[in-house]
């Protein structure tokens, strides 16, 4: 798998995890909602795709044509992931395989829309976001460890 494909996969996974967090069921302490009410609390797949595109539009310098081409790709992907999460007939392994196929298909479509420079910038953004979500303990080491192994010394009183 090429480096661009791996980084696009990383971005997509982050996007999906963000989607999963946004569409997660309410905490047990809250009043349970019926499944018919839940969709009213989350944005439509199209609205979420639009918002996602707008968030990266400036950084990637997307053209209006690229935005119009990306929106249906992301909308379809978001809906597929939502449907997959709601499917109770599949095993976790089947869901994972289906998810990976969905991401592969989407990456190919996105790859055809973005310029090489945009792909590179998207890969950088994905890598930065992944590092931020993993926290400092998972970040690659760049010299001495930032986190001390012992508690900091107490200042004299």
C-alpha positions as CSV (number, residue, x, y, z in Angstrom):
1,X,0.0,0.0,0.0
2,X,1.4,3.4,-0.9
3,X,2.3,6.0,1.7
4,X,-0.5,8.2,0.4
5,X,-3.0,5.4,0.7
6,X,-1.9,4.7,4.2
7,X,-2.2,8.3,5.3
8,X,-5.6,8.6,3.6
9,X,-6.7,5.5,5.4
10,X,-5.5,7.1,8.7
11,X,-7.5,10.3,7.9
12,X,-10.6,8.3,7.1
13,X,-10.3,6.2,10.3
14,X,-10.0,9.4,12.3
15,X,-13.0,10.7,10.5
16,X,-15.0,7.6,11.2
17,X,-14.0,7.5,14.8
18,X,-15.1,11.1,15.1
19,X,-18.4,10.1,13.5
20,X,-18.7,7.2,15.9
21,X,-18.2,9.5,18.9
22,X,-20.8,11.9,17.6
23,X,-23.3,9.2,16.9
24,X,-22.7,7.1,20.0
25,X,-25.7,6.3,22.1
26,X,-26.4,8.5,25.1
27,X,-24.9,7.6,28.5
28,X,-26.8,5.2,30.7
29,X,-27.6,7.9,33.2
30,X,-29.6,9.8,30.6
31,X,-33.2,9.0,29.7
32,X,-33.1,6.3,27.0
33,X,-34.3,7.3,23.6
34,X,-36.0,5.1,21.1
35,X,-34.2,4.4,17.9
36,X,-36.7,6.4,16.0
37,X,-35.7,9.5,17.9
38,X,-31.9,9.1,17.6
39,X,-31.5,10.2,14.0
40,X,-33.1,13.6,14.8
41,X,-30.2,14.3,17.2
42,X,-27.4,13.8,14.6
43,X,-26.7,15.6,11.4
44,X,-27.6,14.1,8.1
45,X,-24.9,12.3,6.3
46,X,-24.9,15.0,3.7
47,X,-24.6,17.8,6.3
48,X,-21.8,16.0,8.1
49,X,-20.0,15.5,4.8
50,X,-20.4,19.2,4.0
51,X,-19.1,20.2,7.4
52,X,-16.1,17.9,7.0
53,X,-15.2,19.3,3.6
54,X,-15.6,22.9,4.9
55,X,-13.2,22.1,7.8
56,X,-10.4,21.1,5.4
57,X,-11.3,23.3,2.5
58,X,-9.0,26.2,3.3
59,X,-6.0,24.1,4.3
60,X,-6.3,22.0,1.1
61,X,-7.3,25.0,-1.0
62,X,-10.2,23.0,-2.5
63,X,-11.9,24.4,-5.6
64,X,-15.7,24.6,-5.8
65,X,-15.5,21.7,-8.3
66,X,-13.5,19.5,-6.0
67,X,-16.0,20.3,-3.1
68,X,-18.9,19.3,-5.3
69,X,-17.2,16.0,-6.2
70,X,-16.1,15.2,-2.7
71,X,-19.5,15.8,-1.0
72,X,-21.3,12.8,-2.5
73,X,-18.3,10.5,-1.9
74,X,-18.2,11.5,1.8
75,X,-22.0,11.4,2.1
76,X,-22.1,7.9,0.8
77,X,-19.2,6.8,3.0
78,X,-20.8,8.3,6.1
79,X,-24.1,6.6,5.4
80,X,-22.4,3.3,4.8
81,X,-20.6,3.5,8.1
82,X,-23.8,4.4,9.9
83,X,-25.6,1.5,8.3
84,X,-22.7,-0.8,9.2
85,X,-22.7,0.3,12.8
86,X,-26.4,-0.3,13.0
87,X,-26.3,-3.8,11.4
88,X,-26.8,-6.4,14.0
89,X,-26.5,-9.4,11.6
90,X,-22.8,-9.1,11.0
91,X,-20.0,-10.2,13.3
92,X,-17.3,-7.7,14.4
93,X,-14.9,-9.3,11.9
94,X,-17.4,-9.0,9.1
95,X,-18.0,-5.4,10.0
96,X,-14.3,-4.7,10.1
97,X,-13.8,-6.3,6.6
98,X,-16.7,-4.3,5.2
99,X,-15.4,-1.1,6.8
100,X,-12.0,-1.7,5.3
101,X,-13.5,-2.2,1.8
102,X,-15.6,0.9,2.2
103,X,-12.5,2.9,3.1
104,X,-10.5,1.5,0.2
105,X,-13.2,2.4,-2.2
106,X,-13.5,5.9,-0.8
107,X,-9.8,6.5,-0.9
108,X,-9.7,5.6,-4.6
109,X,-12.4,8.1,-5.2
110,X,-10.8,10.9,-3.1
111,X,-7.4,10.2,-4.7
112,X,-8.9,10.8,-8.1
113,X,-10.3,14.2,-7.0
114,X,-7.3,15.7,-5.2
115,X,-4.1,17.1,-6.7
116,X,-0.7,15.6,-5.6
117,X,-0.1,18.7,-3.4
118,X,-3.5,18.4,-1.7
119,X,-2.9,14.7,-1.1
120,X,0.4,15.5,0.6
121,X,-1.2,18.2,2.7
122,X,-4.0,15.9,3.7
123,X,-1.5,13.2,4.7
124,X,0.3,15.7,6.9
125,X,-3.0,16.9,8.5
126,X,-3.9,13.2,9.1
127,X,-0.6,12.5,10.7
128,X,-0.8,15.5,13.0
129,X,-4.4,14.7,14.0
130,X,-3.5,11.1,14.7
131,X,-0.6,12.2,16.9
132,X,-2.9,14.7,18.8
133,X,-5.5,12.0,19.4
134,X,-2.9,9.4,20.6
135,X,-1.4,11.8,23.1
136,X,2.2,12.6,24.0
137,X,3.0,9.0,25.1
138,X,2.4,7.7,21.6
139,X,4.1,10.4,19.7
140,X,7.4,9.5,18.1
141,X,10.4,10.4,20.2
142,X,12.3,13.5,19.2
143,X,15.1,13.6,21.7
144,X,14.7,13.4,25.5
145,X,11.4,12.3,26.8
146,X,9.1,15.2,27.6
147,X,7.4,13.3,30.5
148,X,9.6,13.1,33.6
149,X,10.1,9.7,35.2
150,X,9.9,11.1,38.7
151,X,7.7,13.8,40.1
152,X,8.9,17.4,39.7
153,X,10.9,18.7,42.6
154,X,8.9,20.7,45.2
155,X,9.7,24.4,45.5
156,X,11.0,25.5,48.9
157,X,8.4,27.0,51.2
